[in-house]
């Protein structure tokens, strides 16, 4: 199949949705930094990152996904090494040592973001080798869990709870469609419930000691977020500042919003990190319920198109990859919006394709490119000359 034939098979509806996201994201980031000289050029950089992202997307789409799947163990090991290296050579952002600075281009590389995609590839590689047989606990579930646990533990040590949880969500979704036994599902749910209850109990019993430990690691803000979610009645105004102001800003948007560049809370700096984690607050305050609903509809259409791609995949590896990508996006969308409605605890998870973030955007575009590759090459076996 030549390049022209591959281009014709691209799902252009997905590309159109991403172009719309590019416009929405750039406008919102411009508004978020409108009264802040430090953020004045972020919307231009966001457009540049999007342009680079489309290059990565099409480049990935034109490569047979089976090649990437074949080398999944190499990518996975390299990502694990990068997670170890960032603990010693990385820089701190938001209380987590999880970034490599790349001088000259204004792009910081976050290995935890890259691991999300390579974890999906590695799990798809492992599960596809089971050829649809029911997963045995010792030879299927445990090894898959270990594959996810290694990056989970390394990212938790940064500490970066948001990305660590995403790894957990990815493996649950992929195991679910990999013919896992219901008994193992029940055991997993019971174990997860036990761990959550245990974690809350430990936090309650050793609250001061945990808070002191996190402060020594320059991550005291995590305890503030936990207190604001678990004990809102006892939380200080500083601990609930972002959530309370965000809820007020979202509510003030009403049906149609206050208007572009007119967000009161946004432009009076009542909301922290509006250009990244809190970008949904900008959307809701300035464009209201209607604007927010349109963006959610676009997310729904994107997920729908991805699921359609998984249905036409003739190999389980492709379906596993799409499942992991869909789970990753759905959870990030739900978590980012839910935390500002106080449905979920506050984490550092960004809103895919909307929030500012160079490495996260590039990885998201690469993920979509991988999905498009599955659509393009669904009926095309891997030729030996493609590996030369």
C-alpha positions, 0 to 999 in steps of 0.5 A: 500500500503506497502513501496515497492509498494510506492517506485516503484511508485516514479517518478525516472525521477524527482529524477534523475534530482535532482541528476544532480542538486546536482552535478551542484550545488556542482561544481558551489559552489566550484568554487564560493568559490575557492579563498575565505577561508571563502567559501572553505567548502561551497560545502561540506556543500551543498552536506550534505544539499542535502543528508539531502534533499533527506531524507526529500524528500523520507520521505515526498513522502512516507506519504499520502499527504492527511494527510499533507493537513488535517493538513494544518491549523495547519502548517499555523498557526505555520508558521505565529507564527514563522514569528512573532517570528523571528521579535523579536528573529531572526538574520539579514542576508542581511539587513532582520531580517528573520533567526533563528540560529540553533547552531551546525549544520551550518543551519539557519532556514528561516521561510519565506521559510517554509511559501511558502510550508505551504501557498500552503498547506493552500490555497489548503486546502481552495480551495479544500473545494469549490469542483470546484464551481466558486469562489465567491468574498466574500467567496472565493477570499477575504478569500484566499487573506487574507490567503496570505496577512498575511504572505506577510505583515509579510515578507515585514516587515523584509523586504524580498521583494523576498519571499513576491512576491513569496506568491503573485505569488502562490495565483494568480496561484492557484486562476487561476485554482480554477475557479475564475471568469474573472471579478475578474481577471480583478479587480485584474489586475487593482488593481495590476497595480494601486498599482504598479503605486502608488508605483512608484509615491510614491517612486518618490515623497518621495524618500529621506524620504523612503531612510532614513527610510530604512537606519534606518532599516539597509535596505538601499540596497533596495533603491539602488536596486530600484534606479538601476532598475527605474532610471538606468541613474541616479544610481551611480556606487555603485548602479549598480555595481552588475548588470553591472558586472554580465551582463559583466560576463554573456556576457564574457562566450560566447558560451562555457564559460571560463572553470571551475574554470576559471571565471575571474569576479567570481574569482576576486570577481567582483560579490557579493554573487556568491555562493548563489544569483549570482550562475547563473553568475558563471554558465554563465561565466564558462560554457557559453550559452551552459551550461546555456541552459542545466540547463534551459532544466533540469528546464523545464523537472522538471516542465514538470514532475510536471505538469504530476503529476498534471494531474493524480491527481484525487482530486483537492487538489493535483492539487492545490498543484502542481500548487502552487509548479510549480508557486513557482519554475517558478517564482524563476527561472525567477526572479533569472536569469532575475534580472542579465539580468536587465529584473527584479529588483534585489532581494534576490531570489536564484536559486532553487536547484543550489544556496547555502542555507540550509533551502531553499534547504530543503524546495524545496526538501520537495516540490518535495517530496510532489509532489511525494506523490501526484503521489504515493497516487493519487488513494489511499484514506486516511485510518483512521489508517494512522492518528493513 
